[in-house]
Amino acid sequence: MSDEGIHFRVPNGWTATSNVAATAGRGGRSGAESDPLDAFLAAAATQELLPESDRTVALGQAVGGRGATNFGDAQESSTNDIEVDVELQPTEEAAALVEVDGILSWHFPDPRPDPGVAAAVGGRGGDPAPTARSRATIRIPVSHSGSAAGARMSDLFGISSLSEAVAKVADKALRIVVFRFAGKLVTQGLVRFLERNIAVGPVVIDRDTCDASTLETRWKQDHARLKRAAAALPKHRPARVLLLCHGTFSSVAGSFGALTSHDEGRAFLSRAVGTAAAPGHYDLVLGYDHRTLSDSPVENAEELLGVLRACDFAHPPQIDAIAFSRGGLVLRSLLELLLPNAAFPHTIGQCVFVGCTNDGTLLASPAGWRDMLDRFTTLAIAASRLVSLSGAPAAGAAIAASSATIAGFVRSLATAATDPSNVPGLAAMSPEGDFIRTLQAQQPGQPVASASRYLVIEAAFNPTAALAGAPDDEGARRQYGMTRSLLLALASVATNAAWREANDLIVHTASMGNIEGPASGFVKDRLSFGQSQPLDGVYHTVYFTRREVASQLTQWLLEAREPQR
């Protein structure tokens, strides 16, 4: 990690402290295995989002963190903002991730002149620098409430996003991590380029993958394993297949791996895939890791259909499915748009939609992208913290999966790729977009409601009730993986018009079960969190940490009918 060309200016009375002495290489500070944020930074570094500066900025005396030392070049800001000047090459961009008391927010530089015509930085004696560089300024607003105890609801009243909350919780120290990375790429194909390091392919879940210790080694793309699994499919009867469709900023391991963190989840997986002593309910449990930003749900579904064709089933397969978040759109694209005209004989059984964006999410419109980025980053860290408290290694897999796509999205936003056509994977989730309108209409040949068995798991997270149920930070962390400051921020944002309706902090609850209209008859059963029990505390990134979810999956998928042998 290098602070070269990065200069901090802080308001009067503030101090900046470097965490550089505690840094382990360039991928994050030491202790990443126990700190979800450090684990996120380490994983992001593998996706070419490298931390260049890591500092703690606080009001009053310098904060002595892990190996921290006073950083002498922080100057006084002329404003009430923390200002970070970053010297950039013409092809570089910058961003900063700010964490304060469990709230995370991304910040990007002010608009700056074209580097090609900007004054050079770093020349001597009036001579231009060998390479023209420009200076970008990232501004992080802060305010002092005067409360030694930190944020209060009155301080946070009226905020509409987590980035606004950062400014209001400034009584506590801010950790600011600055990234400098290659940018200024052509907009066309930019997001696909930034997602190029995301591994795409089939993920076979079998009896060797039911333990959390296998998440980082076995829950990965493996065409050879799929070939072996396909060769072992029954020839005398239809194969029973369970599909797993993962969500945005995630992977099969990232979305479903938390099932390995508790007994009920491991029991569900073991019964689904079988053990040495007993055959599984399914002949094949198959996920497909795919790009969620640069590819549309239809493109994802086309790739998944190609994998199913490659299995060369002897008889039309009987297919069940579990979809999470945006994965619901991938699954419905497969079932409703592709399979009706695919000349691929099959039978569709039970389809479980968990926190799915069936009628879209407001965060998917370009105006909501930065809010989405902040929420997903914050909730990924919170979920990882919650899973890690159980002692299961599933947290690391979830962070690794999230960081890969989040890193690409950060770089795309920094390069101003905010045209929906450049990020079709996100644009597809916009409630007002063409894709949702098409999917919510009856398609020629698609399954009809009377012949479909769609099942929904939904949640409404109530941060105000969560605050009442967690009187201190320790209780909030153990129950939700969150701090009280974060719950306060979320409670305040919930007073904003866009978030007053029930939601799981990413998707509005009404959207999850809205398949071709709320009264269409497609949805045959539901498991609902937070409607009658406001302290359920289920939010978007923790569904599969809940034992009740695994138990419901077992009832719907494994106990509904005995498989043919």
C-alpha positions as CSV (number, residue, x, y, z in Angstrom):
1,M,0.0,0.0,0.0
2,S,1.4,3.4,-1.0
3,D,0.2,6.9,0.1
4,E,2.2,8.5,-2.7
5,G,0.2,11.3,-4.3
6,I,-2.6,11.1,-1.8
7,H,-3.1,14.1,0.5
8,F,-5.7,14.5,3.3
9,R,-7.1,17.8,4.5
10,V,-9.3,17.6,7.6
11,P,-11.4,20.3,9.5
12,N,-10.0,22.1,12.4
13,G,-9.9,19.9,15.5
14,W,-9.6,16.7,13.5
15,T,-6.7,14.3,13.2
16,A,-5.6,11.8,10.6
17,T,-3.9,8.5,11.6
18,S,-2.4,6.1,9.2
19,N,-3.1,2.4,9.5
20,V,-0.1,1.6,7.3
21,A,1.9,-0.2,10.0
22,A,-0.9,-2.8,10.3
23,T,-1.2,-3.3,6.6
24,A,-0.5,-6.8,5.3
25,G,0.8,-6.2,1.8
26,R,-1.5,-4.2,-0.5
27,G,-4.6,-6.2,0.0
28,G,-5.7,-5.0,3.4
29,R,-4.7,-4.8,7.0
30,S,-3.6,-7.8,9.0
31,G,-6.3,-9.7,10.8
32,A,-8.4,-9.9,7.6
33,E,-9.6,-13.3,8.7
34,S,-11.5,-11.9,11.6
35,D,-12.5,-8.5,10.3
36,P,-15.2,-8.6,7.6
37,L,-14.2,-5.2,6.2
38,D,-10.5,-6.3,6.0
39,A,-11.6,-9.5,4.3
40,F,-13.6,-7.5,1.8
41,L,-10.6,-5.2,1.0
42,A,-8.4,-8.2,0.5
43,A,-10.8,-9.8,-1.8
44,A,-11.4,-6.6,-3.7
45,A,-7.6,-6.3,-4.3
46,T,-7.7,-9.5,-6.3
47,Q,-10.2,-7.8,-8.6
48,E,-7.8,-4.9,-9.4
49,L,-9.4,-2.6,-6.8
50,L,-6.2,-2.0,-4.8
51,P,-6.3,0.1,-1.6
52,E,-3.6,2.8,-1.9
53,S,-4.3,4.6,1.5
54,D,-5.9,3.4,4.7
55,R,-6.4,6.0,7.4
56,T,-8.5,6.7,10.5
57,V,-9.8,10.3,10.8
58,A,-11.3,11.4,14.1
59,L,-12.5,14.4,16.0
60,G,-10.0,15.3,18.8
61,Q,-7.0,13.3,19.7
62,A,-5.3,10.9,17.2
63,V,-6.8,7.4,17.2
64,G,-4.2,4.7,17.8
65,G,-5.6,1.7,15.9
66,R,-3.8,-1.5,15.1
67,G,-0.3,-0.4,14.7
68,A,-1.4,3.1,13.9
69,T,1.0,6.1,13.8
70,N,0.4,9.8,13.5
71,F,0.3,10.8,9.9
72,G,2.0,14.2,9.6
73,D,1.0,15.5,6.2
74,A,-2.8,15.9,6.9
75,Q,-3.5,19.6,6.4
76,E,-6.4,21.7,7.6
77,S,-9.3,21.8,5.3
78,S,-10.8,25.2,4.4
79,T,-14.3,23.7,4.6
80,N,-16.1,21.4,7.1
81,D,-15.4,18.5,4.8
82,I,-12.7,15.9,4.9
83,E,-10.9,16.4,1.5
84,V,-8.7,13.8,-0.1
85,D,-6.6,14.9,-3.0
86,V,-5.5,12.1,-5.3
87,E,-2.9,12.6,-8.1
88,L,-4.0,10.6,-11.1
89,Q,-2.5,9.7,-14.5
90,P,-4.7,10.4,-17.5
91,T,-6.0,6.9,-17.5
92,E,-6.6,6.6,-13.8
93,E,-9.6,7.1,-11.6
94,A,-10.1,7.1,-7.8
95,A,-12.7,6.3,-5.1
96,A,-12.9,6.1,-1.3
97,L,-14.7,3.7,0.9
98,V,-15.7,5.3,4.2
99,E,-16.7,3.2,7.3
100,V,-18.0,4.8,10.5
101,D,-19.5,2.6,13.2
102,G,-20.7,-0.1,10.8
103,I,-22.0,2.3,8.1
104,L,-20.2,2.1,4.8
105,S,-20.4,4.5,1.9
106,W,-18.5,5.0,-1.4
107,H,-17.3,8.5,-2.4
108,F,-16.1,9.6,-5.8
109,P,-14.1,12.6,-6.9
110,D,-15.5,16.0,-7.9
111,P,-15.7,16.5,-11.7
112,R,-12.2,17.5,-12.9
113,P,-10.8,18.9,-16.2
114,D,-9.8,16.6,-19.0
115,P,-6.3,15.3,-17.9
116,G,-5.1,15.9,-21.4
117,V,-5.4,19.7,-21.0
118,A,-5.1,19.9,-17.2
119,A,-2.0,21.5,-15.7
120,A,0.7,18.9,-15.0
121,V,1.3,18.0,-11.4
122,G,4.8,17.3,-10.1
123,G,7.1,19.2,-12.4
124,R,10.1,21.0,-11.1
125,G,11.2,24.5,-11.8
126,G,8.2,25.3,-14.0
127,D,9.0,22.3,-16.2
128,P,6.0,20.1,-17.0
129,A,6.0,16.6,-15.4
130,P,7.2,13.7,-17.6
131,T,3.6,12.5,-17.7
132,A,0.6,14.8,-17.4
133,R,-1.2,14.2,-14.1
134,S,-4.3,15.7,-12.7
135,R,-5.5,16.1,-9.2
136,A,-8.9,14.7,-8.2
137,T,-10.6,15.7,-4.9
138,I,-12.9,13.4,-3.0
139,R,-15.0,15.3,-0.5
140,I,-16.4,13.5,2.6
141,P,-18.9,15.8,4.5
142,V,-18.8,15.5,8.3
143,S,-20.6,17.3,11.0
144,H,-20.3,17.3,14.8
145,S,-23.5,16.7,16.7
146,G,-21.9,17.6,20.1
147,S,-23.0,14.2,21.5
148,A,-20.2,12.2,23.1
149,A,-22.4,9.1,22.8
150,G,-22.4,9.4,19.0
151,A,-25.4,9.6,16.7
152,R,-28.9,10.1,17.9
153,M,-32.2,9.8,15.9
154,S,-32.5,13.6,16.0
155,D,-29.1,13.9,14.3
156,L,-30.1,11.5,11.6
157,F,-33.6,12.7,11.0
158,G,-34.4,13.4,7.3
159,I,-31.5,11.6,5.7
160,S,-32.3,9.7,2.5
161,S,-29.2,7.5,2.1
162,L,-26.3,5.9,4.0
163,S,-23.8,8.4,2.5
164,E,-25.7,11.2,4.3
165,A,-25.6,9.1,7.5
166,V,-21.8,9.0,7.4
167,A,-21.7,12.8,7.9
168,K,-24.0,12.5,10.9
169,V,-22.1,9.9,12.8
170,A,-18.8,11.7,12.8
171,D,-18.5,11.7,16.6
172,K,-17.0,8.3,16.0
173,A,-13.8,7.6,14.0
174,L,-14.0,7.3,10.3
175,R,-11.9,4.7,8.5
176,I,-11.2,6.0,5.0
177,V,-9.7,3.6,2.4
178,V,-8.6,5.3,-0.9
179,F,-8.4,3.3,-4.2
180,R,-6.6,4.4,-7.3
181,F,-7.2,2.3,-10.4
182,A,-7.2,2.2,-14.2
183,G,-10.1,4.0,-15.7
184,K,-11.0,6.2,-18.7
185,L,-12.0,3.1,-20.7
186,V,-14.4,3.2,-23.6
187,T,-17.9,3.1,-22.2
188,Q,-19.1,0.4,-24.7
189,G,-18.3,-2.9,-23.1
190,L,-16.8,-1.3,-20.0
191,V,-18.7,-3.2,-17.5
192,R,-18.1,-6.5,-19.2
193,F,-14.4,-5.7,-19.2
194,L,-14.6,-4.9,-15.5
195,E,-16.4,-8.2,-14.8
196,R,-13.8,-10.2,-16.8
197,N,-12.3,-11.7,-13.7
198,I,-15.6,-13.1,-12.5
199,A,-15.5,-16.9,-13.1
200,V,-18.5,-18.1,-15.1
201,G,-19.7,-21.7,-15.3
202,P,-21.6,-24.6,-13.7
203,V,-21.3,-25.3,-10.0
204,V,-22.2,-28.8,-9.0
205,I,-23.3,-29.3,-5.4
206,D,-22.8,-32.9,-4.2
207,R,-22.1,-34.9,-1.1
208,D,-18.6,-33.5,-0.8
209,T,-19.8,-29.9,-0.7
210,C,-22.3,-29.9,2.2
211,D,-19.7,-28.7,4.8
212,A,-18.8,-25.1,5.2
213,S,-15.1,-25.9,4.9
214,T,-15.7,-26.7,1.2
215,L,-17.1,-23.4,0.2
216,E,-13.9,-21.9,-1.1
217,T,-12.6,-25.0,-2.7
218,R,-15.6,-27.0,-4.0
219,W,-18.4,-24.4,-4.6
220,K,-16.7,-23.3,-7.8
221,Q,-17.1,-23.6,-11.5
222,D,-16.0,-27.0,-12.7
223,H,-17.0,-28.3,-16.1
224,A,-15.3,-31.7,-15.4
225,R,-17.4,-32.3,-12.3
226,L,-20.5,-31.5,-14.3
227,K,-19.5,-33.9,-17.0
228,R,-19.0,-36.6,-14.4
229,A,-22.3,-35.8,-12.7
230,A,-24.1,-35.9,-16.1
231,A,-22.6,-39.3,-16.9
232,A,-24.0,-40.6,-13.7
233,L,-27.6,-39.4,-14.3
234,P,-30.3,-42.2,-14.4
235,K,-31.1,-43.7,-17.8
236,H,-34.2,-45.6,-16.8
237,R,-36.2,-42.6,-15.5
238,P,-36.4,-38.8,-15.6
239,A,-33.6,-37.2,-13.6
240,R,-34.6,-34.9,-10.8
241,V,-32.7,-31.6,-10.9
242,L,-32.5,-28.7,-8.5
243,L,-31.3,-25.4,-10.0
244,L,-29.8,-22.6,-7.8
245,C,-29.9,-19.1,-9.3
246,H,-27.8,-16.6,-7.4
247,G,-28.3,-12.9,-6.8
248,T,-26.6,-9.6,-7.8
249,F,-23.1,-8.9,-6.6
250,S,-22.8,-12.6,-5.7
251,S,-22.2,-16.2,-6.8
252,V,-23.7,-19.7,-6.0
253,A,-21.4,-19.9,-2.9
254,G,-22.1,-16.2,-2.0
255,S,-25.9,-16.6,-2.1
256,F,-26.5,-20.1,-0.9
257,G,-23.3,-20.9,1.1
258,A,-24.7,-19.7,4.4
259,L,-26.9,-22.9,4.4
260,T,-23.7,-24.7,5.5
261,S,-23.5,-22.5,8.7
262,H,-26.2,-24.2,10.6
263,D,-27.6,-27.8,11.2
264,E,-30.9,-27.2,9.4
265,G,-29.1,-26.0,6.3
266,R,-26.6,-28.8,6.3
267,A,-29.4,-31.3,6.7
268,F,-31.3,-29.8,3.8
269,L,-28.2,-30.0,1.5
270,S,-27.4,-33.6,2.7
271,R,-30.9,-34.8,2.0
272,A,-30.9,-33.0,-1.4
273,V,-27.7,-34.5,-2.7
274,G,-27.5,-37.7,-0.7
275,T,-24.9,-39.4,1.5
276,A,-22.9,-42.5,1.3
277,A,-25.6,-44.3,3.1
278,A,-28.7,-42.9,1.3
279,P,-29.4,-41.5,-2.2
280,G,-30.3,-37.9,-2.5
281,H,-33.7,-36.5,-3.3
282,Y,-32.1,-35.0,-6.5
283,D,-29.9,-36.6,-9.1
284,L,-28.2,-33.2,-9.8
285,V,-28.1,-30.0,-7.8
286,L,-26.7,-27.4,-10.1
287,G,-25.9,-23.7,-9.8
288,Y,-24.4,-21.4,-12.5
289,D,-22.1,-18.6,-11.6
290,H,-22.8,-15.7,-14.0
291,R,-22.2,-12.0,-14.5
292,T,-24.9,-9.8,-12.9
293,L,-24.0,-6.4,-14.3
294,S,-22.9,-6.7,-17.9
295,D,-25.3,-9.5,-18.9
296,S,-29.1,-9.3,-18.8
297,P,-31.1,-12.0,-17.0
298,V,-32.1,-13.4,-20.4
299,E,-28.4,-13.8,-21.4
300,N,-27.7,-15.5,-18.0
301,A,-30.7,-17.8,-18.7
302,E,-29.4,-18.7,-22.2
303,E,-26.1,-19.8,-20.7
304,L,-27.9,-21.9,-18.0
305,L,-30.1,-23.5,-20.7
306,G,-26.9,-24.4,-22.6
307,V,-25.6,-26.1,-19.5
308,L,-28.8,-28.1,-19.1
309,R,-28.7,-29.2,-22.8
310,A,-25.1,-30.3,-22.3
311,C,-26.3,-32.8,-19.6
312,D,-27.9,-34.9,-22.4
313,F,-30.7,-36.2,-20.3
314,A,-32.0,-39.6,-21.3
315,H,-35.6,-38.5,-20.4
316,P,-37.1,-35.0,-19.9
317,P,-35.8,-33.9,-16.5
318,Q,-38.0,-32.9,-13.6
319,I,-36.7,-29.5,-12.5
320,D,-37.2,-27.7,-9.2
321,A,-35.4,-24.4,-8.5
322,I,-34.4,-22.0,-5.7
323,A,-33.8,-18.4,-6.9
324,F,-32.4,-15.5,-4.8
325,S,-32.7,-11.8,-5.4
326,R,-32.0,-11.0,-9.1
327,G,-31.8,-14.8,-9.7
328,G,-35.6,-14.8,-9.7
329,L,-35.5,-12.8,-13.0
330,V,-32.9,-15.3,-14.4
331,L,-35.1,-18.2,-13.4
332,R,-38.3,-16.7,-14.8
333,S,-36.4,-15.8,-18.0
334,L,-35.6,-19.5,-18.4
335,L,-39.1,-20.7,-17.5
336,E,-41.2,-18.1,-19.2
337,L,-39.2,-16.7,-22.1
338,L,-36.8,-19.5,-23.2
339,L,-38.1,-22.9,-22.4
340,P,-41.5,-22.6,-24.1
341,N,-39.7,-22.3,-27.5
342,A,-36.5,-24.2,-26.7
343,A,-37.3,-27.7,-28.0
344,F,-36.0,-29.0,-24.6
345,P,-38.5,-31.4,-23.1
346,H,-38.8,-31.0,-19.3
347,T,-41.2,-30.8,-16.4
348,I,-41.1,-27.9,-14.0
349,G,-42.0,-28.6,-10.4
350,Q,-41.5,-26.3,-7.4
351,C,-39.8,-22.9,-7.8
352,V,-38.9,-21.1,-4.7
353,F,-38.2,-17.3,-4.9
354,V,-36.3,-15.9,-2.0
355,G,-36.2,-12.1,-1.6
356,C,-36.5,-11.8,-5.4
357,T,-36.9,-8.7,-7.5
358,N,-39.9,-10.1,-9.4
359,D,-41.4,-6.6,-9.9
360,G,-38.1,-4.9,-9.7
361,T,-36.3,-2.7,-7.1
362,L,-36.1,1.1,-7.0
363,L,-32.4,0.8,-6.4
364,A,-31.9,-0.5,-10.0
365,S,-32.7,2.8,-11.7
366,P,-29.5,4.9,-12.4
367,A,-30.5,7.4,-9.8
368,G,-30.4,4.7,-7.2
369,W,-27.1,3.0,-8.2
370,R,-24.9,4.7,-5.6
371,D,-27.4,4.0,-2.9
372,M,-27.5,0.4,-4.0
373,L,-23.7,0.2,-3.9
374,D,-23.6,1.6,-0.4
375,R,-26.4,-0.7,0.8
376,F,-25.0,-3.9,-0.7
377,T,-21.5,-3.1,0.7
378,T,-22.9,-2.4,4.1
379,L,-25.2,-5.4,4.2
380,A,-22.6,-7.7,2.8
381,I,-20.2,-6.8,5.7
382,A,-23.1,-7.0,8.2
383,A,-24.1,-10.5,7.0
384,S,-20.5,-11.7,7.0
385,R,-20.2,-10.5,10.6
386,L,-23.4,-12.3,11.6
387,V,-22.2,-15.6,10.0
388,S,-18.8,-15.3,11.5
389,L,-20.3,-15.1,15.0
390,S,-21.5,-18.7,14.4
391,G,-17.9,-19.8,13.8
392,A,-18.7,-21.0,10.3
393,P,-16.3,-20.1,7.4
394,A,-19.2,-19.3,5.1
395,A,-18.6,-15.6,5.8
396,G,-15.4,-15.6,3.7
397,A,-17.1,-17.1,0.7
398,A,-19.9,-14.5,0.8
399,I,-17.4,-11.6,1.1
400,A,-15.3,-12.9,-1.8
401,A,-18.3,-13.3,-4.0
402,S,-19.6,-9.8,-3.2
403,S,-16.3,-8.1,-3.5
404,A,-15.7,-9.3,-7.1
405,T,-18.8,-7.7,-8.6
406,I,-18.8,-4.7,-6.2
407,A,-15.2,-3.9,-7.3
408,G,-16.3,-3.8,-10.9
409,F,-19.3,-1.7,-10.2
410,V,-17.2,0.8,-8.2
411,R,-14.8,1.1,-11.2
412,S,-17.7,1.5,-13.6
413,L,-19.3,4.3,-11.6
414,A,-16.0,6.1,-11.3
415,T,-15.7,6.0,-15.0
416,A,-19.2,7.5,-15.4
417,A,-20.8,4.4,-17.0
418,T,-24.3,5.4,-15.7
419,D,-26.2,4.8,-19.0
420,P,-28.6,1.8,-18.3
421,S,-27.7,0.3,-21.7
422,N,-24.1,-0.1,-20.4
423,V,-25.2,-2.0,-17.3
424,P,-28.1,-4.2,-18.6
425,G,-27.9,-6.6,-15.6
426,L,-28.9,-3.8,-13.3
427,A,-31.2,-2.0,-15.7
428,A,-33.3,-5.2,-16.0
429,M,-34.3,-4.8,-12.3
430,S,-35.8,-1.3,-12.8
431,P,-39.5,-1.4,-12.0
432,E,-40.2,1.0,-14.9
433,G,-37.9,-0.7,-17.4
434,D,-38.8,-2.6,-20.5
435,F,-37.5,-5.9,-19.2
436,I,-39.8,-6.0,-16.1
437,R,-42.8,-4.9,-18.2
438,T,-42.2,-7.7,-20.6
439,L,-41.6,-10.3,-18.0
440,Q,-44.7,-9.3,-16.0
441,A,-46.9,-9.8,-19.1
442,Q,-48.2,-13.2,-20.3
443,Q,-45.7,-14.7,-22.8
444,P,-46.8,-17.1,-25.6
445,G,-46.5,-20.7,-24.5
446,Q,-45.3,-19.8,-20.9
447,P,-46.6,-21.9,-18.0
448,V,-50.0,-20.8,-16.7
449,A,-50.8,-20.0,-13.1
450,S,-52.9,-23.1,-12.6
451,A,-50.1,-25.4,-13.7
452,S,-47.3,-23.6,-11.8
453,R,-46.1,-23.9,-8.2
454,Y,-44.2,-20.8,-7.4
455,L,-43.3,-20.4,-3.7
456,V,-42.1,-17.2,-2.1
457,I,-39.9,-16.4,0.9
458,E,-40.2,-12.7,1.8
459,A,-39.1,-10.3,4.5
460,A,-39.9,-6.9,5.9
461,F,-37.1,-5.6,8.0
462,N,-38.1,-3.0,10.6
463,P,-35.0,-1.1,11.8
464,T,-37.0,0.8,14.5
465,A,-38.2,-2.5,16.0
466,A,-34.7,-3.9,15.7
467,L,-33.4,-0.9,17.7
468,A,-35.9,-1.6,20.4
469,G,-34.9,-5.2,20.6
470,A,-31.2,-4.5,20.7
471,P,-30.5,-1.9,23.5
472,D,-26.7,-1.9,23.0
473,D,-24.1,-2.5,20.2
474,E,-23.2,-5.9,21.5
475,G,-26.9,-7.0,21.2
476,A,-27.3,-5.4,17.8
477,R,-24.1,-7.2,16.4
478,R,-25.1,-10.6,17.7
479,Q,-28.7,-10.3,16.5
480,Y,-28.2,-8.5,13.2
481,G,-24.5,-8.2,12.5
482,M,-25.1,-4.4,12.8
483,T,-24.3,-1.5,15.1
484,R,-27.0,0.7,16.7
485,S,-25.7,3.6,14.6
486,L,-26.4,1.6,11.4
487,L,-29.9,0.7,12.7
488,L,-30.5,4.4,13.5
489,A,-29.4,5.3,10.0
490,L,-31.7,2.7,8.4
491,A,-34.6,3.8,10.6
492,S,-34.2,7.4,9.5
493,V,-33.9,6.4,5.8
494,A,-37.1,4.4,6.3
495,T,-39.0,7.7,6.9
496,N,-38.1,8.7,3.4
497,A,-41.1,8.3,1.0
498,A,-39.3,5.8,-1.2
499,W,-38.6,3.4,1.7
500,R,-41.8,3.8,3.8
501,E,-43.3,0.6,2.3
502,A,-42.2,-2.7,3.7
503,N,-38.8,-3.9,2.4
504,D,-35.8,-6.0,3.2
505,L,-33.5,-3.0,2.8
506,I,-32.9,-3.9,-0.9
507,V,-36.2,-5.1,-2.3
508,H,-39.7,-3.9,-1.4
509,T,-41.7,-6.8,0.0
510,A,-44.6,-6.3,-2.4
511,S,-42.3,-6.9,-5.3
512,M,-41.1,-10.3,-4.1
513,G,-44.4,-12.1,-4.6
514,N,-45.7,-10.0,-7.5
515,I,-45.5,-12.4,-10.4
516,E,-47.6,-11.1,-13.3
517,G,-49.7,-9.2,-10.7
518,P,-50.2,-9.7,-7.0
519,A,-53.4,-11.7,-7.6
520,S,-52.3,-13.7,-10.6
521,G,-52.5,-17.1,-8.8
522,F,-48.9,-18.1,-9.6
523,V,-47.8,-18.0,-5.9
524,K,-49.1,-21.0,-4.0
525,D,-47.5,-20.5,-0.6
526,R,-45.3,-18.1,1.3
527,L,-42.9,-17.8,4.3
528,S,-43.0,-14.2,5.5
529,F,-40.6,-12.6,8.0
530,G,-41.3,-9.4,9.8
531,Q,-45.0,-8.9,9.0
532,S,-46.4,-10.3,12.2
533,Q,-43.1,-10.6,14.1
534,P,-41.2,-7.2,13.6
535,L,-38.2,-8.6,15.6
536,D,-37.6,-11.3,13.0
537,G,-34.7,-9.2,11.8
538,V,-34.3,-10.7,8.3
539,Y,-32.8,-8.4,5.7
540,H,-31.7,-9.1,2.2
541,T,-28.3,-10.6,2.7
542,V,-29.2,-13.0,5.6
543,Y,-32.1,-15.1,4.3
544,F,-30.0,-18.3,4.2
545,T,-28.5,-17.8,7.6
546,R,-31.9,-18.5,9.0
547,R,-32.8,-22.0,10.1
548,E,-36.5,-21.3,9.3
549,V,-35.6,-20.9,5.6
550,A,-33.8,-24.2,5.5
551,S,-36.7,-25.9,7.2
552,Q,-39.2,-24.4,4.8
553,L,-37.1,-25.4,1.8
554,T,-37.0,-29.0,3.3
555,Q,-40.8,-29.0,3.6
556,W,-41.5,-27.6,0.2
557,L,-38.9,-29.4,-1.9
558,L,-38.0,-32.6,-0.1
559,E,-41.1,-33.6,1.8
560,A,-43.8,-32.6,-0.7
561,R,-43.4,-35.8,-2.7
562,E,-41.2,-38.8,-2.7
563,P,-38.8,-39.1,-5.6
564,Q,-39.2,-41.9,-8.1
565,R,-36.4,-44.4,-7.9
